[in-house]
Amino acid sequence: METPKIELLYFTGKTCGVCKVLKPKLLEAVQENFPKVDIRVVDVEEEIEFTGQSMVFTLPVVILKADDKEMYRFARSFSVYEVLDKLKRLSGE
């Protein structure tokens, strides 16, 4: 079975306090544990249309996609561990 192409979308904004704390921790942990995962940081103020299409109405939001299909979504309060746990499932590790 071929491993799916996994993408992590991190929706953030300049005024999001939680994002400032969570983003570096999360991105570092993902890069360290899952180097094949594509990470895209989306600034909601700069990518308004994409944010709307993604149905993002709060911050921060992390969406995990496998082969361009949304598999998991985390919004507002979640831990780095929760995201890593789902990535582990998706990547079959």
Gaussian input, Z-matrix of N, CA and C with variables (Angstrom, degrees):
# hf/3-21g

backbone

0 1
 N
 C     1     B1
 C     2     B2     1     A1
 N     3     B3     2     A2     1     D1
 C     4     B4     3     A3     2     D2
 C     5     B5     4     A4     3     D3
 N     6     B6     5     A5     4     D4
 C     7     B7     6     A6     5     D5
 C     8     B8     7     A7     6     D6
 N     9     B9     8     A8     7     D7
 C    10    B10     9     A9     8     D8
 C    11    B11    10    A10     9     D9
 N    12    B12    11    A11    10    D10
 C    13    B13    12    A12    11    D11
 C    14    B14    13    A13    12    D12
 N    15    B15    14    A14    13    D13
 C    16    B16    15    A15    14    D14
 C    17    B17    16    A16    15    D15
 N    18    B18    17    A17    16    D16
 C    19    B19    18    A18    17    D17
 C    20    B20    19    A19    18    D18
 N    21    B21    20    A20    19    D19
 C    22    B22    21    A21    20    D20
 C    23    B23    22    A22    21    D21
 N    24    B24    23    A23    22    D22
 C    25    B25    24    A24    23    D23
 C    26    B26    25    A25    24    D24
 N    27    B27    26    A26    25    D25
 C    28    B28    27    A27    26    D26
 C    29    B29    28    A28    27    D27
 N    30    B30    29    A29    28    D28
 C    31    B31    30    A30    29    D29
 C    32    B32    31    A31    30    D30
 N    33    B33    32    A32    31    D31
 C    34    B34    33    A33    32    D32
 C    35    B35    34    A34    33    D33
 N    36    B36    35    A35    34    D34
 C    37    B37    36    A36    35    D35
 C    38    B38    37    A37    36    D36
 N    39    B39    38    A38    37    D37
 C    40    B40    39    A39    38    D38
 C    41    B41    40    A40    39    D39
 N    42    B42    41    A41    40    D40
 C    43    B43    42    A42    41    D41
 C    44    B44    43    A43    42    D42
 N    45    B45    44    A44    43    D43
 C    46    B46    45    A45    44    D44
 C    47    B47    46    A46    45    D45
 N    48    B48    47    A47    46    D46
 C    49    B49    48    A48    47    D47
 C    50    B50    49    A49    48    D48
 N    51    B51    50    A50    49    D49
 C    52    B52    51    A51    50    D50
 C    53    B53    52    A52    51    D51
 N    54    B54    53    A53    52    D52
 C    55    B55    54    A54    53    D53
 C    56    B56    55    A55    54    D54
 N    57    B57    56    A56    55    D55
 C    58    B58    57    A57    56    D56
 C    59    B59    58    A58    57    D57
 N    60    B60    59    A59    58    D58
 C    61    B61    60    A60    59    D59
 C    62    B62    61    A61    60    D60
 N    63    B63    62    A62    61    D61
 C    64    B64    63    A63    62    D62
 C    65    B65    64    A64    63    D63
 N    66    B66    65    A65    64    D64
 C    67    B67    66    A66    65    D65
 C    68    B68    67    A67    66    D66
 N    69    B69    68    A68    67    D67
 C    70    B70    69    A69    68    D68
 C    71    B71    70    A70    69    D69
 N    72    B72    71    A71    70    D70
 C    73    B73    72    A72    71    D71
 C    74    B74    73    A73    72    D72
 N    75    B75    74    A74    73    D73
 C    76    B76    75    A75    74    D74
 C    77    B77    76    A76    75    D75
 N    78    B78    77    A77    76    D76
 C    79    B79    78    A78    77    D77
 C    80    B80    79    A79    78    D78
 N    81    B81    80    A80    79    D79
 C    82    B82    81    A81    80    D80
 C    83    B83    82    A82    81    D81
 N    84    B84    83    A83    82    D82
 C    85    B85    84    A84    83    D83
 C    86    B86    85    A85    84    D84
 N    87    B87    86    A86    85    D85
 C    88    B88    87    A87    86    D86
 C    89    B89    88    A88    87    D87
 N    90    B90    89    A89    88    D88
 C    91    B91    90    A90    89    D89
 C    92    B92    91    A91    90    D90
 N    93    B93    92    A92    91    D91
 C    94    B94    93    A93    92    D92
 C    95    B95    94    A94    93    D93
 N    96    B96    95    A95    94    D94
 C    97    B97    96    A96    95    D95
 C    98    B98    97    A97    96    D96
 N    99    B99    98    A98    97    D97
 C   100   B100    99    A99    98    D98
 C   101   B101   100   A100    99    D99
 N   102   B102   101   A101   100   D100
 C   103   B103   102   A102   101   D101
 C   104   B104   103   A103   102   D102
 N   105   B105   104   A104   103   D103
 C   106   B106   105   A105   104   D104
 C   107   B107   106   A106   105   D105
 N   108   B108   107   A107   106   D106
 C   109   B109   108   A108   107   D107
 C   110   B110   109   A109   108   D108
 N   111   B111   110   A110   109   D109
 C   112   B112   111   A111   110   D110
 C   113   B113   112   A112   111   D111
 N   114   B114   113   A113   112   D112
 C   115   B115   114   A114   113   D113
 C   116   B116   115   A115   114   D114
 N   117   B117   116   A116   115   D115
 C   118   B118   117   A117   116   D116
 C   119   B119   118   A118   117   D117
 N   120   B120   119   A119   118   D118
 C   121   B121   120   A120   119   D119
 C   122   B122   121   A121   120   D120
 N   123   B123   122   A122   121   D121
 C   124   B124   123   A123   122   D122
 C   125   B125   124   A124   123   D123
 N   126   B126   125   A125   124   D124
 C   127   B127   126   A126   125   D125
 C   128   B128   127   A127   126   D126
 N   129   B129   128   A128   127   D127
 C   130   B130   129   A129   128   D128
 C   131   B131   130   A130   129   D129
 N   132   B132   131   A131   130   D130
 C   133   B133   132   A132   131   D131
 C   134   B134   133   A133   132   D132
 N   135   B135   134   A134   133   D133
 C   136   B136   135   A135   134   D134
 C   137   B137   136   A136   135   D135
 N   138   B138   137   A137   136   D136
 C   139   B139   138   A138   137   D137
 C   140   B140   139   A139   138   D138
 N   141   B141   140   A140   139   D139
 C   142   B142   141   A141   140   D140
 C   143   B143   142   A142   141   D141
 N   144   B144   143   A143   142   D142
 C   145   B145   144   A144   143   D143
 C   146   B146   145   A145   144   D144
 N   147   B147   146   A146   145   D145
 C   148   B148   147   A147   146   D146
 C   149   B149   148   A148   147   D147
 N   150   B150   149   A149   148   D148
 C   151   B151   150   A150   149   D149
 C   152   B152   151   A151   150   D150
 N   153   B153   152   A152   151   D151
 C   154   B154   153   A153   152   D152
 C   155   B155   154   A154   153   D153
 N   156   B156   155   A155   154   D154
 C   157   B157   156   A156   155   D155
 C   158   B158   157   A157   156   D156
 N   159   B159   158   A158   157   D157
 C   160   B160   159   A159   158   D158
 C   161   B161   160   A160   159   D159
 N   162   B162   161   A161   160   D160
 C   163   B163   162   A162   161   D161
 C   164   B164   163   A163   162   D162
 N   165   B165   164   A164   163   D163
 C   166   B166   165   A165   164   D164
 C   167   B167   166   A166   165   D165
 N   168   B168   167   A167   166   D166
 C   169   B169   168   A168   167   D167
 C   170   B170   169   A169   168   D168
 N   171   B171   170   A170   169   D169
 C   172   B172   171   A171   170   D170
 C   173   B173   172   A172   171   D171
 N   174   B174   173   A173   172   D172
 C   175   B175   174   A174   173   D173
 C   176   B176   175   A175   174   D174
 N   177   B177   176   A176   175   D175
 C   178   B178   177   A177   176   D176
 C   179   B179   178   A178   177   D177
 N   180   B180   179   A179   178   D178
 C   181   B181   180   A180   179   D179
 C   182   B182   181   A181   180   D180
 N   183   B183   182   A182   181   D181
 C   184   B184   183   A183   182   D182
 C   185   B185   184   A184   183   D183
 N   186   B186   185   A185   184   D184
 C   187   B187   186   A186   185   D185
 C   188   B188   187   A187   186   D186
 N   189   B189   188   A188   187   D187
 C   190   B190   189   A189   188   D188
 C   191   B191   190   A190   189   D189
 N   192   B192   191   A191   190   D190
 C   193   B193   192   A192   191   D191
 C   194   B194   193   A193   192   D192
 N   195   B195   194   A194   193   D193
 C   196   B196   195   A195   194   D194
 C   197   B197   196   A196   195   D195
 N   198   B198   197   A197   196   D196
 C   199   B199   198   A198   197   D197
 C   200   B200   199   A199   198   D198
 N   201   B201   200   A200   199   D199
 C   202   B202   201   A201   200   D200
 C   203   B203   202   A202   201   D201
 N   204   B204   203   A203   202   D202
 C   205   B205   204   A204   203   D203
 C   206   B206   205   A205   204   D204
 N   207   B207   206   A206   205   D205
 C   208   B208   207   A207   206   D206
 C   209   B209   208   A208   207   D207
 N   210   B210   209   A209   208   D208
 C   211   B211   210   A210   209   D209
 C   212   B212   211   A211   210   D210
 N   213   B213   212   A212   211   D211
 C   214   B214   213   A213   212   D212
 C   215   B215   214   A214   213   D213
 N   216   B216   215   A215   214   D214
 C   217   B217   216   A216   215   D215
 C   218   B218   217   A217   216   D216
 N   219   B219   218   A218   217   D217
 C   220   B220   219   A219   218   D218
 C   221   B221   220   A220   219   D219
 N   222   B222   221   A221   220   D220
 C   223   B223   222   A222   221   D221
 C   224   B224   223   A223   222   D222
 N   225   B225   224   A224   223   D223
 C   226   B226   225   A225   224   D224
 C   227   B227   226   A226   225   D225
 N   228   B228   227   A227   226   D226
 C   229   B229   228   A228   227   D227
 C   230   B230   229   A229   228   D228
 N   231   B231   230   A230   229   D229
 C   232   B232   231   A231   230   D230
 C   233   B233   232   A232   231   D231
 N   234   B234   233   A233   232   D232
 C   235   B235   234   A234   233   D233
 C   236   B236   235   A235   234   D234
 N   237   B237   236   A236   235   D235
 C   238   B238   237   A237   236   D236
 C   239   B239   238   A238   237   D237
 N   240   B240   239   A239   238   D238
 C   241   B241   240   A240   239   D239
 C   242   B242   241   A241   240   D240
 N   243   B243   242   A242   241   D241
 C   244   B244   243   A243   242   D242
 C   245   B245   244   A244   243   D243
 N   246   B246   245   A245   244   D244
 C   247   B247   246   A246   245   D245
 C   248   B248   247   A247   246   D246
 N   249   B249   248   A248   247   D247
 C   250   B250   249   A249   248   D248
 C   251   B251   250   A250   249   D249
 N   252   B252   251   A251   250   D250
 C   253   B253   252   A252   251   D251
 C   254   B254   253   A253   252   D252
 N   255   B255   254   A254   253   D253
 C   256   B256   255   A255   254   D254
 C   257   B257   256   A256   255   D255
 N   258   B258   257   A257   256   D256
 C   259   B259   258   A258   257   D257
 C   260   B260   259   A259   258   D258
 N   261   B261   260   A260   259   D259
 C   262   B262   261   A261   260   D260
 C   263   B263   262   A262   261   D261
 N   264   B264   263   A263   262   D262
 C   265   B265   264   A264   263   D263
 C   266   B266   265   A265   264   D264
 N   267   B267   266   A266   265   D265
 C   268   B268   267   A267   266   D266
 C   269   B269   268   A268   267   D267
 N   270   B270   269   A269   268   D268
 C   271   B271   270   A270   269   D269
 C   272   B272   271   A271   270   D270
 N   273   B273   272   A272   271   D271
 C   274   B274   273   A273   272   D272
 C   275   B275   274   A274   273   D273
 N   276   B276   275   A275   274   D274
 C   277   B277   276   A276   275   D275
 C   278   B278   277   A277   276   D276

   B1=1.4621
   B2=1.5251
   B3=1.3018
   B4=1.4556
   B5=1.5291
   B6=1.3235
   B7=1.4628
   B8=1.5265
   B9=1.3331
   B10=1.4693
   B11=1.5230
   B12=1.3278
   B13=1.4693
   B14=1.5310
   B15=1.3112
   B16=1.4664
   B17=1.5262
   B18=1.3273
   B19=1.4635
   B20=1.5252
   B21=1.3160
   B22=1.4600
   B23=1.5208
   B24=1.3291
   B25=1.4674
   B26=1.5206
   B27=1.3169
   B28=1.4619
   B29=1.5229
   B30=1.3269
   B31=1.4662
   B32=1.5165
   B33=1.3241
   B34=1.4560
   B35=1.5243
   B36=1.3151
   B37=1.4575
   B38=1.5187
   B39=1.3085
   B40=1.4732
   B41=1.5240
   B42=1.3314
   B43=1.4674
   B44=1.5314
   B45=1.3221
   B46=1.4656
   B47=1.5271
   B48=1.3221
   B49=1.4612
   B50=1.5203
   B51=1.3262
   B52=1.4685
   B53=1.5323
   B54=1.3374
   B55=1.4694
   B56=1.5285
   B57=1.3263
   B58=1.4706
   B59=1.5261
   B60=1.3258
   B61=1.4618
   B62=1.5326
   B63=1.3244
   B64=1.4644
   B65=1.5293
   B66=1.3314
   B67=1.4657
   B68=1.5264
   B69=1.3411
   B70=1.4782
   B71=1.5292
   B72=1.3214
   B73=1.4702
   B74=1.5210
   B75=1.3233
   B76=1.4591
   B77=1.5245
   B78=1.3327
   B79=1.4689
   B80=1.5251
   B81=1.3126
   B82=1.4650
   B83=1.5329
   B84=1.3216
   B85=1.4676
   B86=1.5273
   B87=1.3323
   B88=1.4613
   B89=1.5286
   B90=1.3367
   B91=1.4647
   B92=1.5294
   B93=1.3138
   B94=1.4607
   B95=1.5333
   B96=1.3398
   B97=1.4619
   B98=1.5244
   B99=1.3269
   B100=1.4710
   B101=1.5305
   B102=1.3324
   B103=1.4716
   B104=1.5315
   B105=1.3477
   B106=1.4718
   B107=1.5313
   B108=1.3201
   B109=1.4665
   B110=1.5300
   B111=1.3313
   B112=1.4677
   B113=1.5184
   B114=1.3306
   B115=1.4588
   B116=1.5275
   B117=1.3180
   B118=1.4694
   B119=1.5230
   B120=1.3200
   B121=1.4622
   B122=1.5257
   B123=1.3270
   B124=1.4632
   B125=1.5268
   B126=1.3338
   B127=1.4601
   B128=1.5289
   B129=1.3361
   B130=1.4689
   B131=1.5299
   B132=1.3233
   B133=1.4610
   B134=1.5326
   B135=1.3246
   B136=1.4641
   B137=1.5271
   B138=1.3357
   B139=1.4667
   B140=1.5265
   B141=1.3374
   B142=1.4638
   B143=1.5327
   B144=1.3368
   B145=1.4718
   B146=1.5297
   B147=1.3384
   B148=1.4680
   B149=1.5347
   B150=1.3322
   B151=1.4613
   B152=1.5279
   B153=1.3230
   B154=1.4638
   B155=1.5144
   B156=1.3375
   B157=1.4665
   B158=1.5280
   B159=1.3216
   B160=1.4697
   B161=1.5262
   B162=1.3340
   B163=1.4719
   B164=1.5306
   B165=1.3239
   B166=1.4612
   B167=1.5270
   B168=1.3436
   B169=1.4717
   B170=1.5183
   B171=1.3217
   B172=1.4502
   B173=1.5240
   B174=1.3105
   B175=1.4650
   B176=1.5138
   B177=1.3112
   B178=1.4596
   B179=1.5281
   B180=1.3296
   B181=1.4610
   B182=1.5186
   B183=1.3194
   B184=1.4600
   B185=1.5187
   B186=1.3200
   B187=1.4594
   B188=1.5250
   B189=1.3219
   B190=1.4611
   B191=1.5202
   B192=1.3313
   B193=1.4568
   B194=1.5199
   B195=1.3282
   B196=1.4634
   B197=1.5215
   B198=1.3249
   B199=1.4679
   B200=1.5296
   B201=1.3278
   B202=1.4754
   B203=1.5206
   B204=1.3187
   B205=1.4623
   B206=1.5309
   B207=1.3410
   B208=1.4629
   B209=1.5237
   B210=1.3381
   B211=1.4578
   B212=1.5295
   B213=1.3304
   B214=1.4650
   B215=1.5164
   B216=1.3390
   B217=1.4644
   B218=1.5207
   B219=1.3141
   B220=1.4696
   B221=1.5160
   B222=1.3278
   B223=1.4590
   B224=1.5207
   B225=1.3130
   B226=1.4546
   B227=1.5252
   B228=1.3423
   B229=1.4726
   B230=1.5237
   B231=1.3127
   B232=1.4613
   B233=1.5237
   B234=1.3153
   B235=1.4638
   B236=1.5257
   B237=1.3232
   B238=1.4581
   B239=1.5242
   B240=1.3320
   B241=1.4589
   B242=1.5287
   B243=1.3347
   B244=1.4676
   B245=1.5291
   B246=1.3301
   B247=1.4670
   B248=1.5301
   B249=1.3338
   B250=1.4639
   B251=1.5342
   B252=1.3331
   B253=1.4632
   B254=1.5379
   B255=1.3203
   B256=1.4690
   B257=1.5359
   B258=1.3326
   B259=1.4632
   B260=1.5258
   B261=1.3181
   B262=1.4534
   B263=1.5328
   B264=1.3250
   B265=1.4669
   B266=1.5279
   B267=1.3331
   B268=1.4621
   B269=1.5288
   B270=1.3206
   B271=1.4686
   B272=1.5316
   B273=1.3199
   B274=1.4477
   B275=1.5204
   B276=1.3363
   B277=1.4790
   B278=1.5121
   A1=109.85
   A2=115.26
   A3=119.72
   A4=110.70
   A5=115.04
   A6=119.65
   A7=108.89
   A8=117.60
   A9=118.96
   A10=111.48
   A11=115.11
   A12=120.33
   A13=105.35
   A14=116.03
   A15=120.18
   A16=109.90
   A17=114.31
   A18=120.86
   A19=108.95
   A20=115.47
   A21=121.31
   A22=107.25
   A23=115.71
   A24=121.00
   A25=107.45
   A26=115.95
   A27=120.85
   A28=107.78
   A29=116.51
   A30=121.49
   A31=109.02
   A32=115.48
   A33=120.78
   A34=110.22
   A35=115.82
   A36=120.76
   A37=109.72
   A38=115.25
   A39=120.41
   A40=112.77
   A41=117.19
   A42=120.41
   A43=113.11
   A44=117.07
   A45=121.08
   A46=110.58
   A47=115.89
   A48=121.20
   A49=113.48
   A50=115.91
   A51=121.19
   A52=109.75
   A53=115.46
   A54=120.85
   A55=111.26
   A56=115.58
   A57=120.47
   A58=111.37
   A59=116.64
   A60=121.56
   A61=111.08
   A62=115.22
   A63=120.70
   A64=113.57
   A65=116.26
   A66=120.14
   A67=113.98
   A68=119.62
   A69=117.57
   A70=112.98
   A71=116.95
   A72=120.64
   A73=110.56
   A74=115.80
   A75=120.79
   A76=111.29
   A77=116.50
   A78=119.70
   A79=110.91
   A80=116.81
   A81=120.28
   A82=110.49
   A83=116.37
   A84=120.76
   A85=111.28
   A86=116.64
   A87=120.53
   A88=109.96
   A89=116.78
   A90=120.38
   A91=111.13
   A92=115.55
   A93=121.01
   A94=111.54
   A95=116.78
   A96=121.62
   A97=114.47
   A98=116.12
   A99=120.43
   A100=109.66
   A101=117.14
   A102=120.36
   A103=114.24
   A104=117.25
   A105=119.31
   A106=112.64
   A107=117.43
   A108=120.44
   A109=109.79
   A110=115.28
   A111=120.57
   A112=108.23
   A113=116.02
   A114=120.40
   A115=108.42
   A116=114.91
   A117=119.81
   A118=108.13
   A119=115.69
   A120=120.78
   A121=106.79
   A122=115.51
   A123=121.14
   A124=108.83
   A125=116.00
   A126=121.06
   A127=106.66
   A128=115.86
   A129=120.02
   A130=112.53
   A131=117.08
   A132=119.57
   A133=111.32
   A134=116.64
   A135=120.49
   A136=112.29
   A137=116.61
   A138=120.02
   A139=109.94
   A140=114.56
   A141=122.01
   A142=111.77
   A143=116.18
   A144=120.12
   A145=111.22
   A146=116.79
   A147=120.96
   A148=110.49
   A149=116.18
   A150=120.87
   A151=110.09
   A152=116.68
   A153=121.52
   A154=112.20
   A155=115.80
   A156=120.28
   A157=110.75
   A158=116.01
   A159=120.87
   A160=111.97
   A161=115.89
   A162=121.76
   A163=111.91
   A164=115.98
   A165=120.93
   A166=108.25
   A167=115.47
   A168=119.93
   A169=112.53
   A170=117.57
   A171=122.00
   A172=107.29
   A173=117.62
   A174=120.79
   A175=110.59
   A176=118.67
   A177=125.03
   A178=110.80
   A179=114.78
   A180=121.07
   A181=108.00
   A182=115.57
   A183=121.15
   A184=107.02
   A185=115.63
   A186=120.90
   A187=107.86
   A188=115.29
   A189=120.31
   A190=107.92
   A191=115.37
   A192=120.66
   A193=109.06
   A194=115.30
   A195=121.37
   A196=106.02
   A197=115.81
   A198=121.42
   A199=111.30
   A200=116.19
   A201=124.60
   A202=114.91
   A203=117.78
   A204=120.66
   A205=108.19
   A206=116.38
   A207=119.22
   A208=109.91
   A209=115.08
   A210=120.33
   A211=111.49
   A212=115.72
   A213=120.81
   A214=109.18
   A215=114.80
   A216=120.92
   A217=108.23
   A218=114.70
   A219=121.42
   A220=106.81
   A221=116.84
   A222=119.58
   A223=111.27
   A224=115.14
   A225=125.86
   A226=114.53
   A227=118.86
   A228=117.61
   A229=110.56
   A230=114.60
   A231=121.81
   A232=107.06
   A233=115.66
   A234=119.00
   A235=110.49
   A236=114.18
   A237=121.13
   A238=108.88
   A239=115.76
   A240=120.74
   A241=111.96
   A242=117.41
   A243=120.83
   A244=111.29
   A245=115.28
   A246=120.13
   A247=109.64
   A248=117.21
   A249=120.85
   A250=110.87
   A251=116.16
   A252=121.41
   A253=109.93
   A254=117.06
   A255=120.54
   A256=110.53
   A257=116.89
   A258=120.01
   A259=110.24
   A260=114.61
   A261=120.28
   A262=110.17
   A263=116.30
   A264=121.08
   A265=111.33
   A266=115.48
   A267=119.71
   A268=111.99
   A269=115.70
   A270=118.93
   A271=111.80
   A272=115.96
   A273=120.33
   A274=114.22
   A275=115.40
   A276=119.57
   A277=111.40
   D1=129.58
   D2=-178.09
   D3=-77.60
   D4=140.45
   D5=178.74
   D6=-70.94
   D7=133.38
   D8=179.71
   D9=-69.53
   D10=156.38
   D11=174.29
   D12=-78.11
   D13=115.72
   D14=-175.89
   D15=-104.11
   D16=134.62
   D17=179.85
   D18=-128.55
   D19=138.98
   D20=175.50
   D21=-113.60
   D22=122.44
   D23=176.33
   D24=-105.32
   D25=124.60
   D26=179.40
   D27=-113.79
   D28=110.33
   D29=179.73
   D30=-91.42
   D31=124.60
   D32=-175.35
   D33=-140.80
   D34=167.99
   D35=177.44
   D36=-147.84
   D37=159.73
   D38=-176.77
   D39=-62.55
   D40=-28.49
   D41=-175.97
   D42=-95.89
   D43=5.44
   D44=-176.53
   D45=-88.12
   D46=106.70
   D47=-179.43
   D48=-66.55
   D49=-41.93
   D50=179.58
   D51=-60.45
   D52=-40.90
   D53=-178.74
   D54=-57.54
   D55=-43.28
   D56=-177.36
   D57=-59.99
   D58=-34.60
   D59=-179.48
   D60=-82.97
   D61=-45.99
   D62=-172.58
   D63=-76.48
   D64=-41.18
   D65=-171.97
   D66=-53.80
   D67=-54.07
   D68=-178.18
   D69=-61.39
   D70=-39.09
   D71=179.90
   D72=-63.90
   D73=-48.16
   D74=-176.82
   D75=-65.03
   D76=-49.46
   D77=-176.29
   D78=-63.48
   D79=-38.91
   D80=178.65
   D81=-64.40
   D82=-44.19
   D83=-179.29
   D84=-64.25
   D85=-39.60
   D86=-179.78
   D87=-67.24
   D88=-46.13
   D89=-179.55
   D90=-61.88
   D91=-37.45
   D92=-178.48
   D93=-69.82
   D94=-45.31
   D95=-173.79
   D96=-91.46
   D97=-27.62
   D98=-176.81
   D99=-134.84
   D100=71.40
   D101=-174.41
   D102=-62.90
   D103=-18.67
   D104=-178.59
   D105=-84.83
   D106=-10.68
   D107=-178.49
   D108=-73.71
   D109=129.69
   D110=175.81
   D111=-79.73
   D112=129.08
   D113=-179.79
   D114=-110.76
   D115=130.04
   D116=175.13
   D117=-126.45
   D118=120.45
   D119=177.02
   D120=-95.58
   D121=123.71
   D122=-176.84
   D123=-110.96
   D124=118.13
   D125=174.54
   D126=-85.33
   D127=113.25
   D128=-173.20
   D129=-63.27
   D130=-25.24
   D131=-179.83
   D132=-78.06
   D133=-25.12
   D134=-179.38
   D135=-95.08
   D136=-27.92
   D137=-178.07
   D138=-118.72
   D139=61.48
   D140=-174.39
   D141=-59.83
   D142=-45.46
   D143=-176.86
   D144=-64.44
   D145=-47.03
   D146=-179.70
   D147=-63.53
   D148=-38.58
   D149=178.29
   D150=-60.98
   D151=-43.75
   D152=178.45
   D153=-64.81
   D154=-44.11
   D155=178.60
   D156=-61.73
   D157=-30.24
   D158=-178.82
   D159=-85.84
   D160=1.13
   D161=179.05
   D162=57.84
   D163=45.15
   D164=178.98
   D165=-101.50
   D166=119.11
   D167=-176.56
   D168=-124.95
   D169=2.90
   D170=179.89
   D171=-145.04
   D172=168.66
   D173=178.97
   D174=-134.22
   D175=153.65
   D176=-13.52
   D177=-76.60
   D178=160.39
   D179=173.77
   D180=-131.29
   D181=134.72
   D182=173.95
   D183=-120.07
   D184=127.90
   D185=176.85
   D186=-117.17
   D187=129.52
   D188=175.82
   D189=-104.68
   D190=127.04
   D191=-179.94
   D192=-119.45
   D193=143.95
   D194=172.07
   D195=-122.28
   D196=122.00
   D197=-177.01
   D198=50.82
   D199=47.63
   D200=177.15
   D201=66.52
   D202=11.98
   D203=178.40
   D204=-111.12
   D205=129.21
   D206=179.77
   D207=-66.23
   D208=126.75
   D209=-179.25
   D210=-109.57
   D211=-40.34
   D212=-178.12
   D213=-141.28
   D214=148.75
   D215=176.89
   D216=-137.24
   D217=132.09
   D218=176.96
   D219=-119.11
   D220=133.65
   D221=-178.94
   D222=-134.61
   D223=142.96
   D224=174.35
   D225=61.64
   D226=-77.99
   D227=-177.96
   D228=-119.56
   D229=113.03
   D230=178.50
   D231=-154.88
   D232=163.46
   D233=-177.08
   D234=-107.83
   D235=159.81
   D236=175.38
   D237=-57.39
   D238=-40.69
   D239=-178.53
   D240=-59.16
   D241=-42.02
   D242=-179.41
   D243=-60.39
   D244=-43.08
   D245=-179.40
   D246=-66.52
   D247=-44.72
   D248=179.95
   D249=-61.78
   D250=-37.87
   D251=-179.87
   D252=-61.28
   D253=-44.70
   D254=-179.20
   D255=-70.00
   D256=-36.53
   D257=177.28
   D258=-62.39
   D259=-38.49
   D260=179.05
   D261=-60.82
   D262=-43.15
   D263=178.40
   D264=-64.26
   D265=-45.16
   D266=-177.80
   D267=-64.35
   D268=-40.12
   D269=-175.72
   D270=-83.69
   D271=-6.78
   D272=177.59
   D273=69.28
   D274=24.88
   D275=-179.48
   D276=-87.63

